[in-house]
Amino acid sequence: MAGQGKGVAVGCLILATALWASAFIGLKIAFAELPPLWVIFGRMALGSLVFLLAWRWRGQMRYQAGDWKYLLGLAVCEPCLYFIFESIALQHTSAAQAGMVTALLPLLVAIGAFFFLREKISRSMWAGFFVAMLGAVWLSLAGESDEHASAPLLGNFFEFLAMLSAAGYTLLVKHLAERYSPFLLTALQAFIGALFFLPLAAWHEPWPSHFSATGLAAVAYLGIVVTVGAYGLFNFGVSHLPAAQASGFTNLIPVFTLIFAVLLLGERLNATQMVAVVLVFAGVALSQWRNTPPTPRGILD
């Protein structure tokens, strides 16, 4: 049963990374049609609506004294800071390059899990992370200039800041997962995100006067499929695997992003990038290859 549960968690993490990769494409499409902050608010509001309609399946909630600071920190890291940084990043760099920067996330989470969650990191996991990161960097260096990347260095820097926020979020999810269901943690993100981005959008950007079917469809996809589906799947996976091990699957995001960019944005992979894709998959496989997985303690204090 334990092996079967791990298999389900792995499947959820793979699907979550694929949905997150598609979000880069969805955001680029939505940002071309609508103001970025209104796009973020729209996806958070739609996600909140879905959670309200499904509230009867919210699962467990065992509040302990002091949990408020971890729950608040989780929401501040993601979606608040994460989406601010990512919205800036995607206005300056391409979807493919932003997706590649996510290869740094597992290393950031592994370091944080080592210091804050007392998780032991095996040599094979470290090696896998570095191999996958090497592949993701190679993907970026092998790519040609993209007309959608006006200032890629600046954009990729803000995507790195987004990854720092995501690392804090992952560690907090691991700490809280024993007492709160994936549903509740994901719903909290959506509710606080909607409340946070509404005044921010109203203050900085006028209400869009024109709506296109493409832009609205992109926001709906981001709010319902990605915000609800991807985060729910990821939170479920993190609750059943060590944080560092679960974060290793995010190395698949650059690969999925490039695949979606080819299919939806007309980008093409060259031969060198194809080799780099194989390297990323090999690194993820290596990071998951271990004899006895450590038992996560889930301690942040």
Secondary structure, DSSP 8 states (H G I E B T S, - for coil): -HHHHHHHHHHHHHHHHHHHHHHHHHHHHHHHHS-HHHHHHHHHHHHHHHHHHTGGG---B---TTHHHHHHHHHIIIIIIHHHHHHHHTTTS-HHHHHHHGGGHHHHHHHHHHHHS-----HHHHHHHHHHHHHHHHHHHHS---TT-SSHHHHHHHHHHHHHHHHHHHHHHHHHTTTB-HHHHHHHHHHHHHHHHHHHHHHHS---S---HHHHHHHHIIIIIIIIIIHHHHHHHHHHS-HHHHHGGGGHHHHHHHHHHHHHS-----HHHHHHHHHHHHHHHHHH--SS---------
